[in-house]
């Protein structure tokens, strides 16, 4: 018998490493230890199991050829020993053994190892508020909780639900409860918009509008202060502003690395609580590896360490750890935090740094906001996607890309291309020349990702001056606050007319794009002109021309009406 390899954790990174090791070293004795009775399941699929898109929880635990990944599967088909319902209590690094406890019998025993791997994952944050232990409060932490949530809903015990936390899991759970089951669902987020620090206020507002249109009430900028419990059961959630009735509360306030075992063993653990590893997935003890949600990795844009609890990363890290445990040099350089999620008929995603994070990290960051077609503009199925490219003005390095679009392949294709480029430290010029596979049903000749880079280049070189969407919305909520501003709508007269009529010519005027060169002298010289079109491209051309004739009193509204219409606003006239 070869090496004795013990892997603690059996969801993503652990099983991946175990199976890879057995392929590389068939004589190795590989044991997976997990305190749960269910192992090797697709945790990211839990919201889709609750929603009904995945009909049976066994599908989350099955291979592509429909084999159930249970203890017998690992032993008979992979040659891996699995000890489920078994908790690792402590690690004896000197004697290279782990103390285990069988949670069914209570019996304890030591198992020795030559190499140990920790894949202990993460645990959900439980908010320290009254009522968090009430009947009907759930976290989305494992498959057992998911089964309980679905069973309770299926039995008709839930008519109203509150999801606390506007991150990815919270949004997916809100959709799951509303879409299939018709549960009246409210989403509460204490930051000023959902998906905070991940996407911008502009894109989050588009997503919030879409959620509300699909009967999810969104309350951003509100802290959940109490879960009201009556006779032991959930009755409501009290926020800083209101009471929300609820039969069920889903707490989706984020996760933290599960690293207590490593800490107790004296391994190096970061301030974030994540286990510190090198590129080979080795901890501070060279005979102990770690991978998955319990570790932190290098962010390939910022250069800082970050916690990235993604199943995709966990599987890659598990493979790298297995290679090195088998003596094959292999490295995991890090990542850029790519994610995408479905929300009814929209998808939203990002890769790299958001503008907020980039500024906090000290970059001279700015953003280009564009609203291109996801395929050729003349193709019948073309739709608009809204993209934000974050870049550093000083170095011209692209720092991130984020977007919102229809539920198809349009956004994911751009994010995937951007992720690869970001990992290589690509510049604005590199993004401008990214080659995307072109055919009208799939993309435009100048792809949206190229166009975003062109706008970033114009901003970097100060050819273009823009107004932020936040500043524009603030102005439109109270035009009198900026008496020296005036919106110049360069779209067709018929497109501009509803807004001109609604606001009056003291705040909103129309002069079509193709008439500017002949009639620019009609424009006021004592106002800052906010140039407004459908996407921003015509506005930029008009700004260049006005600058040429000495009228340098203009700002482009990036993304234009394409973005505004998707965001919605109280000041927009009814269509």
C-alpha positions, -999 to 999 in steps of 0.1 A, spaced: 0 0 0 12 35 -9 7 68 8 -20 72 34 -39 104 25 -67 117 47 -90 144 34 -113 162 58 -143 175 39 -164 158 13 -183 184 -8 -163 199 -36 -125 202 -32 -122 170 -11 -138 145 -35 -121 162 -65 -87 157 -48 -94 122 -36 -104 109 -71 -75 127 -88 -50 112 -63 -63 77 -70 -59 82 -107 -23 94 -102 -14 69 -74 -37 38 -76 -18 23 -47 -26 52 -23 -50 47 6 -73 77 4 -99 84 30 -125 112 30 -139 122 63 -171 143 66 -194 151 95 -224 151 71 -242 120 59 -245 135 24 -214 142 5 -201 154 -30 -231 175 -39 -235 206 -60 -241 232 -33 -245 260 -58 -275 241 -72 -294 243 -39 -315 274 -49 -325 256 -81 -335 225 -62 -357 246 -40 -372 264 -70 -380 231 -87 -356 236 -117 -338 206 -102 -366 182 -92 -348 158 -68 -320 164 -44 -303 132 -57 -296 150 -89 -273 174 -71 -254 143 -58 -253 124 -91 -227 122 -119 -235 131 -155 -242 94 -161 -267 93 -132 -246 75 -106 -253 86 -70 -222 98 -53 -225 81 -20 -202 59 2 -206 29 -21 -199 49 -52 -166 62 -39 -155 28 -26 -165 7 -55 -159 30 -84 -131 53 -71 -114 31 -46 -118 58 -19 -128 51 17 -155 75 30 -163 80 66 -195 100 67 -213 113 99 -178 115 113 -163 146 128 -126 154 129 -119 167 164 -82 175 164 -50 171 144 -18 157 160 8 171 137 37 156 156 24 120 153 6 127 120 -29 115 131 -64 129 133 -88 122 162 -122 113 148 -157 109 163 -185 88 149 -215 111 153 -239 81 153 -222 59 179 -201 86 197 -170 63 194 -136 80 189 -105 68 172 -73 80 157 -65 77 120 -29 82 108 -18 100 77 12 106 55 -4 136 39 -35 154 52 -58 177 33 -83 201 48 -114 209 27 -136 220 56 -155 246 36 -173 276 50 -202 282 74 -231 307 71 -231 339 91 -260 339 116 -269 375 125 -268 382 162 -303 395 164 -332 384 186 -352 355 171 -325 341 150 -331 307 166 -368 306 160 -386 278 141 -387 288 105 -353 305 103 -330 288 79 -295 293 64 -286 279 31 -257 259 44 -262 223 34 -285 199 15 -304 189 47 -315 226 52 -325 228 15 -347 196 18 -363 210 50 -371 244 33 -386 227 2 -407 203 23 -421 231 45 -431 251 14 -445 220 -4 -467 213 27 -483 248 23 -467 261 55 -452 291 39 -471 320 23 -448 348 32 -410 348 34 -382 373 41 -347 368 28 -321 387 48 -291 395 26 -290 408 -9 -260 388 -21 -260 361 -48 -275 334 -25 -302 358 -12 -312 368 -47 -313 332 -60 -334 322 -29 -358 351 -34 -364 339 -70 -367 303 -60 -394 311 -34 -414 334 -57 -411 318 -91 -424 283 -86 -441 285 -52 -457 319 -54 -445 328 -19 -448 365 -11 -411 373 -7 -392 403 6 -355 408 2 -337 429 29 -302 443 24 -286 467 49 -262 482 23 -276 509 0 -281 484 -29 -281 446 -35 -249 428 -45 -229 455 -26 -192 458 -34 -198 434 -63 -217 455 -89 -224 492 -90 -255 511 -79 -265 515 -115 -265 478 -124 -280 469 -90 -309 493 -97 -316 475 -129 -317 442 -111 -338 456 -82 -364 469 -107 -366 435 -124 -370 417 -90 -399 441 -81 -415 435 -115 -414 398 -106 -431 403 -72 -400 403 -50 -401 433 -27 -366 448 -23 -357 469 8 -321 481 4 -305 503 30 -324 486 58 -309 465 86 -328 435 99 -330 442 137 -352 414 150 -369 382 139 -402 383 156 -411 349 171 -446 340 184 -450 307 203 -416 297 191 -424 302 154 -413 330 130 -440 357 126 -422 387 111 -389 405 105 -385 440 120 -361 462 101 -349 497 109 -379 510 90 -408 485 89 -423 451 99 -424 424 73 -447 394 80 -431 361 75 -437 323 79 -401 317 69 -368 336 71 -338 328 50 -307 342 64 -282 348 35 -258 372 51 -227 356 37 -202 329 48 -170 326 67 -141 301 63 -144 269 84 -109 269 99 -112 261 136 -95 227 131 -66 243 114 -63 270 140 -64 245 169 -36 226 151 -14 257 150 -16 263 112 -13 298 98 -48 313 96 -53 348 81 -72 376 98 -102 368 76 -103 333 92 -91 316 60 -63 291 60 -32 304 45 -18 283 16 9 287 -11 3 282 -48 7 244 -43 -22 244 -18 2 237 11 -5 251 45 22 263 69 28 225 75 41 211 43 24 178 50 -10 194 53 -28 208 22 -60 229 21 -84 239 -6 -119 252 -12 -140 276 8 -117 273 39 -87 291 22 -78 324 8 -61 329 -26 -44 357 -45 -65 381 -64 -48 384 -97 -58 420 -103 -53 436 -68 -25 413 -58 -42 410 -23 -54 378 -7 -91 372 -8 -117 346 2 -135 332 -28 -161 306 -19 -169 294 -54 -175 257 -62 -156 261 -95 -125 274 -77 -127 246 -51 -126 219 -78 -96 234 -95 -78 238 -62 -86 202 -52 -70 190 -84 -39 211 -78 -36 198 -42 -39 162 -55 -12 167 -80 12 179 -54 3 152 -29 11 128 -57 45 145 -63 35 163 -95 45 200 -93 13 220 -99 2 255 -90 -30 275 -85 -20 311 -92 -52 327 -79 -84 341 -94 -103 372 -102 -136 365 -85 -158 358 -115 -195 352 -108 -228 352 -126 -263 345 -114 -298 342 -128 -327 364 -116 -359 356 -134 -353 368 -170 -321 387 -163 -286 376 -155 -260 397 -137 -223 390 -132 -189 404 -127 -152 396 -128 -123 414 -113 -127 445 -91 -158 467 -88 -152 505 -89 -158 508 -52 -133 481 -44 -107 494 -69 -109 529 -53 -105 514 -19 -74 494 -30 -58 527 -41 -62 525 -79 -68 557 -99 -100 540 -110 -128 550 -133 -156 533 -152 -169 531 -187 -206 524 -189 -219 511 -222 -251 495 -235 -243 475 -266 -263 448 -284 -254 413 -274 -253 403 -311 -255 421 -344 -280 449 -341 -299 437 -372 -303 402 -359 -339 394 -348 -330 382 -313 -305 409 -304 -310 424 -270 -292 451 -249 -266 443 -223 -253 469 -199 -215 467 -193 -192 486 -169 -155 483 -175 -134 494 -145 -99 506 -154 -69 525 -139 -64 559 -155 -27 560 -147 -16 525 -159 -45 519 -184 -48 484 -168 -83 470 -169 -94 461 -133 -128 445 -139 -159 440 -160 -195 437 -147 -228 437 -164 -266 430 -166 -283 414 -195 -311 391 -207 -310 355 -196 -289 341 -224 -253 336 -233 -245 373 -241 -232 384 -207 -214 352 -198 -194 352 -230 -181 387 -223 -173 380 -187 -155 348 -195 -133 366 -221 -126 394 -196 -117 369 -169 -90 353 -190 -76 387 -200 -77 400 -164 -56 370 -153 -29 381 -177 -29 418 -166 -46 430 -198 -47 467 -206 -75 488 -222 -57 484 -255 -56 446 -251 -94 446 -244 -99 468 -275 -83 441 -296 -98 410 -279 -109 386 -307 -144 373 -301 -159 346 -324 -180 367 -348 -213 358 -365 -244 379 -363 -264 354 -342 -237 355 -316 -220 389 -315 -215 422 -334 -184 429 -356 -172 453 -330 -180 433 -299 -195 450 -268 -163 442 -249 -142 460 -275 -166 490 -274 -163 492 -236 -125 494 -240 -129 521 -267 -149 543 -242 -124 536 -215 -96 548 -239 -115 580 -246 -120 586 -209 -83 579 -202 -71 602 -229 -97 629 -218 -113 629 -252 -146 623 -234 -161 639 -203 -190 621 -186 -215 625 -158 -220 596 -135 -254 580 -134 -257 587 -97 -252 625 -103 -277 624 -132 -304 608 -111 -298 632 -83 -302 661 -108 -334 646 -123 -349 641 -88 -344 678 -82 -335 698 -114 -336 731 -95 -306 719 -76 -284 725 -107 -299 755 -124 -269 757 -148 -275 723 -162 -297 714 -192 -303 680 -209 -297 680 -247 -315 651 -262 -299 642 -296 -323 613 -304 -350 617 -330 -376 643 -322 -403 618 -317 -382 598 -292 -373 630 -273 -408 645 -273 -422 627 -242 -393 639 -220 -393 674 -234 -430 677 -228 -427 662 -193 -399 684 -181 -403 715 -202 -376 732 -223 -360 749 -193 -346 715 -183 -348 693 -213 -344 703 -250 -343 684 -282 -319 689 -311 -314 657 -333 -280 643 -339 -281 649 -376 -290 686 -372 -264 696 -346 -238 707 -372 -262 731 -388 -279 744 -357 -254 742 -328 -254 780 -325 -290 777 -312 -277 760 -281 -272 781 -249 -237 789 -240 -244 796 -203 -255 760 -195 -237 727 -189 -252 705 -215 -259 669 -205 -258 650 -238 -284 623 -240 -290 595 -266 -298 558 -265 -264 544 -258 -239 573 -254 -221 569 -287 -239 597 -305 -236 619 -274 -198 615 -275 -197 624 -312 -217 655 -305 -193 664 -276 -163 661 -299 -179 684 -325 -190 710 -299 -155 710 -284 -142 716 -319 -164 747 -324 -154 760 -289 -185 748 -270 -168 728 -242 -196 730 -218 -209 694 -222 -210 661 -204 -220 627 -219 -245 605 -200 -229 571 -205 -252 542 -215 -279 567 -223 -316 558 -224 -308 521 -228 -296 521 -192 -321 546 -179 -351 527 -192 -339 495 -175 -332 513 -142 -366 530 -141 -372 562 -121 -400 581 -106 -392 611 -128 -397 591 -161 -430 599 -178 -454 569 -183 -448 553 -216 
